[in-house]
Amino acid sequence: MPESSPAATNERARWRKRIIRTTSWLIPPIFACAAALLHFELHVPRSKMVPRAKDDKGKTKPKPAPSKRQPWQPREQAELDALRVRFEPNPIADEPDEPDFRRQHDSLLRAVAQLAREAALTERPTSLRVIPHCHTVRCSLEICGPTTAVAAIALQIAKVERKDGPLWHELREVDPETKPEAAPAPESPDAPEVEAQACRAWVVGFRVDGSKRGDLTIPGYEPKRPAPVKPAIVPLDSTQPVDTSKPDPTRPAPAPKAKPAPDPG
């Protein structure tokens, strides 16, 4: 067998080096593609992709729906009785505040004071103050103003009822924290005298929860309804031209013209 020449041996060696070098370059991309295919098979779901929420960089995420606040529900009689057994033996200052009960019944006490004031007085005193504060099952009510006005309102407060029965479970007057104050001296002899001021306070409890302004009444008293307001009639300005094409609402409408009798002939 003839020996190969050195030139042929060198040529084969060069081709072998080229194949090895090319293969070494191809091995990393082959492994990378194989790893990508393996990751796709193992981790990419076959189902439909769910769109992701947009980020905060110029794009807004969907806002959650606002939660609706539940309206306050009156408590059952059994629950009221249990709360009274728990809190009534203690001073009202030690009774904790229940926000929903306070919000509902602070406004109710203001309505009670307003109704009593309307039944007792023809005009509202300028210095009258009504200060309610409700806790969990009881409330405190303080009224300050002219002495005679406060006394008249106090008589009417005891008469306030619900239309379907009593309003008060408890209505007990306590010593006012603010003592009666003497009337200030008039600035001049001709100035009208200012009546002395006084405060009276009560601890109150309602027979049932959830009474409203329309449920309140005082036996024998009918609230006065405001008189209807009539539209004002503006007199015509004689210096301005009158537009006769438009009807004048301040003038009575003209009587319709009588139709002529049919001719008998």
Secondary structure, DSSP 8 states (H G I E B T S, - for coil): -----HHHHHHHHHHHHHHHHHHHHHHHHHHHHHHHHHHHHHHS-SS--------SSS------------------HHHHHHHHHHHTTS-GGGS---HHHHHHHHHHHHHHHHHHHHHH-SS--TT-EEEEEE-SS-EEEEEEEEHHHHHHHHHHHTT-EETTB--EEEEEEE--SS--B-----SSTTS-----EEEEEEEEEESSS---GGGEE-TT-----------------TTS---TTS--TTS--------------
